[in-house]
């Protein structure tokens, strides 16, 4: 919205010519109120423009990197610290964890075996900022399970895509929901993992 200042000035001069003080004062009051409301609108727009999502994106990428390091070190305390108390978690098998306590129990279960261990790999992180307090984060990951007696003997390879819902609470980002989606193979960059030919894709899908 733009203001035609010349028209406003011309209008004020026209009012002055009427010598009606009451009309002049009322009109000037209305104009002042309008300008105040207009300036508030500018301030509101400026606030939205000044919000820099880059800082939040970097913070969320850092969280995923910290999660990856913690998973590799089997540091479950650091992994769980990123979750909100009311967070939910769905693992690759579709099993549902309803809160932070259940999520912690599941993650501890990954590290308590005396016979098998895992190698953990995380792909590139893709952040989608929804607003200044909500975001979606995606990253592919792979867990190669091996026998502790022979770490070179890989017994199972799990490849998944993680979808993490993040909320900023008390100026601090937390995971409020994570869903694991199994994928046929591991890929490093989600944004490049696209269907190039829909006809071929659905042809292959229906022929299986």
C-alpha positions as CSV (number, residue, x, y, z in Angstrom):
1,X,0.0,0.0,0.0
2,X,1.3,3.5,-1.0
3,X,0.2,6.9,0.1
4,X,-0.3,9.8,-2.3
5,X,1.1,12.6,-0.2
6,X,0.3,15.3,-2.8
7,X,-3.4,14.5,-2.6
8,X,-3.4,14.6,1.2
9,X,-1.6,18.0,1.2
10,X,-4.0,19.3,-1.4
11,X,-6.9,18.1,0.6
12,X,-5.7,19.8,3.8
13,X,-5.3,23.1,1.9
14,X,-8.8,22.7,0.5
15,X,-10.1,22.3,4.0
16,X,-8.2,25.3,5.3
17,X,-9.9,27.4,2.6
18,X,-13.3,26.5,4.1
19,X,-12.3,28.2,7.5
20,X,-14.3,25.5,9.3
21,X,-12.1,24.7,12.3
22,X,-14.1,21.7,13.5
23,X,-14.0,19.9,10.1
24,X,-10.3,20.7,9.8
25,X,-9.5,19.3,13.2
26,X,-11.6,16.2,12.7
27,X,-10.0,15.5,9.3
28,X,-6.5,16.0,10.6
29,X,-7.2,13.7,13.5
30,X,-8.4,11.0,11.1
31,X,-5.3,11.5,9.0
32,X,-3.1,11.2,12.0
33,X,-4.8,8.0,13.1
34,X,-4.5,6.6,9.6
35,X,-0.8,7.3,9.5
36,X,-0.3,5.6,12.9
37,X,-2.1,2.5,11.7
38,X,-0.1,2.6,8.5
39,X,3.2,2.9,10.3
40,X,2.1,-0.1,12.5
41,X,1.5,-2.1,9.4
42,X,5.0,-1.2,8.1
43,X,6.5,-2.3,11.4
44,X,4.7,-5.6,11.2
45,X,5.8,-6.3,7.7
46,X,9.4,-5.3,8.6
47,X,9.3,-7.8,11.5
48,X,8.3,-10.7,9.2
49,X,11.0,-9.7,6.7
50,X,13.7,-9.4,9.3
51,X,13.1,-13.0,10.5
52,X,16.1,-14.9,9.3
53,X,15.4,-18.6,8.9
54,X,19.1,-19.4,8.1
55,X,20.0,-19.3,11.8
56,X,17.3,-21.8,12.7
57,X,18.3,-24.0,9.8
58,X,21.9,-24.1,11.0
59,X,20.7,-24.9,14.5
60,X,18.6,-27.8,13.3
61,X,21.4,-29.2,11.1
62,X,23.7,-29.0,14.1
63,X,21.2,-31.0,16.1
64,X,21.2,-33.8,13.5
65,X,25.0,-33.8,13.5
66,X,25.0,-34.1,17.3
67,X,22.5,-36.9,17.0
68,X,24.7,-38.7,14.5
69,X,27.8,-38.4,16.7
70,X,25.9,-39.6,19.7
71,X,24.4,-42.6,17.9
72,X,27.8,-43.6,16.8
73,X,29.2,-43.3,20.3
74,X,26.0,-45.0,21.7
75,X,25.6,-41.9,23.8
76,X,21.8,-42.3,24.4
77,X,21.7,-39.5,27.0
78,X,22.6,-36.9,24.3
79,X,20.2,-38.4,21.8
80,X,17.3,-38.3,24.2
81,X,18.1,-34.8,25.4
82,X,16.9,-33.4,22.1
83,X,13.4,-34.7,22.5
84,X,10.5,-32.9,24.1
85,X,8.7,-34.7,27.0
86,X,5.6,-35.3,24.8
87,X,7.5,-36.4,21.7
88,X,6.5,-39.4,19.7
89,X,8.7,-41.8,17.7
90,X,7.9,-44.4,15.1
91,X,10.7,-46.9,14.2
92,X,11.4,-48.5,10.9
93,X,9.1,-51.4,11.8
94,X,6.2,-49.1,12.4
95,X,6.2,-49.5,16.2
96,X,5.0,-46.5,18.1
97,X,6.7,-44.8,21.1
98,X,4.3,-42.4,22.8
99,X,6.6,-40.3,24.9
100,X,10.2,-39.5,25.8
101,X,10.4,-42.4,28.3
102,X,9.4,-44.9,25.7
103,X,11.7,-43.4,23.2
104,X,14.6,-43.6,25.6
105,X,13.9,-47.2,26.3
106,X,13.9,-48.0,22.6
107,X,17.2,-46.3,22.0
108,X,18.8,-48.0,25.0
109,X,17.7,-51.3,23.5
110,X,19.8,-50.5,20.4
111,X,23.0,-50.4,22.5
112,X,22.6,-53.1,25.1
113,X,23.3,-56.2,23.1
114,X,26.4,-58.2,24.0
115,X,26.6,-60.0,20.7
116,X,25.8,-57.4,18.0
117,X,26.7,-53.8,17.3
118,X,26.1,-51.3,14.5
119,X,27.8,-48.7,12.3
120,X,25.7,-45.6,11.9
121,X,25.8,-43.3,8.8
122,X,23.7,-40.1,8.3
123,X,23.2,-38.5,4.9
124,X,22.7,-34.9,4.1
125,X,20.2,-32.9,6.1
126,X,17.3,-31.1,4.5
127,X,15.5,-28.5,6.6
128,X,12.1,-27.0,5.8
129,X,11.3,-24.1,8.0
130,X,7.5,-23.7,8.4
131,X,7.6,-20.6,10.6
132,X,9.8,-19.2,13.4
133,X,8.7,-22.0,15.8
134,X,8.1,-25.0,13.6
135,X,10.2,-27.0,11.1
136,X,10.5,-30.3,9.3
137,X,13.9,-32.0,9.0
138,X,14.7,-34.9,6.7
139,X,17.8,-37.0,6.5
140,X,18.6,-40.5,5.2
141,X,20.5,-42.9,7.5
142,X,22.0,-46.4,7.5
143,X,22.7,-48.8,10.2
144,X,25.0,-51.7,9.4
145,X,24.6,-54.4,12.1
146,X,27.6,-56.7,12.8
147,X,28.7,-59.4,15.2
148,X,30.8,-58.0,17.9
149,X,33.0,-61.1,17.7
150,X,33.7,-60.1,14.1
151,X,33.0,-56.4,13.3
152,X,33.7,-57.0,9.6
153,X,30.8,-59.5,9.4
154,X,27.8,-57.4,8.5
155,X,24.7,-59.4,9.3
156,X,22.1,-56.8,8.3
157,X,21.9,-53.4,6.5
158,X,19.0,-51.1,7.4
159,X,18.4,-48.1,5.2
160,X,15.9,-45.4,6.2
161,X,14.7,-41.9,5.8
162,X,14.0,-40.0,9.0
163,X,11.4,-37.3,9.1
164,X,11.8,-35.1,12.2
165,X,9.2,-32.6,13.4
166,X,10.8,-29.8,15.4
167,X,9.3,-27.1,17.5
168,X,11.0,-24.1,19.2
169,X,9.9,-24.0,22.8
170,X,11.3,-21.5,25.3
171,X,13.6,-20.4,22.5
172,X,15.0,-23.9,22.2
173,X,14.5,-26.3,19.3
174,X,13.3,-29.8,20.2
175,X,12.2,-32.9,18.4
176,X,8.5,-33.5,19.0
177,X,8.0,-36.3,16.5
178,X,10.3,-38.7,14.5
179,X,9.2,-41.2,11.8
180,X,11.5,-43.8,10.3
181,X,10.6,-44.8,6.8
182,X,12.4,-47.8,5.4
183,X,13.9,-47.4,1.9
184,X,15.1,-50.0,-0.6
185,X,18.6,-48.6,-0.6
186,X,20.7,-45.9,1.0
187,X,20.9,-42.5,-0.7
188,X,22.9,-39.6,0.6
189,X,20.8,-36.6,-0.6
190,X,17.0,-36.6,-0.4
191,X,16.6,-33.6,-2.7
192,X,18.2,-35.6,-5.5
193,X,16.3,-38.8,-4.8
194,X,13.5,-38.1,-7.3
195,X,11.4,-40.1,-9.8
196,X,12.8,-39.2,-13.2
197,X,10.3,-41.2,-15.2
198,X,6.9,-41.8,-13.7
199,X,5.8,-44.3,-16.4
200,X,8.9,-46.4,-15.7
201,X,8.5,-46.1,-12.0
202,X,4.9,-47.3,-11.9
203,X,5.6,-49.9,-14.5
204,X,8.3,-51.4,-12.3
205,X,6.0,-51.1,-9.2
206,X,3.1,-53.0,-10.8
207,X,5.3,-55.7,-12.2
208,X,6.7,-56.7,-8.8
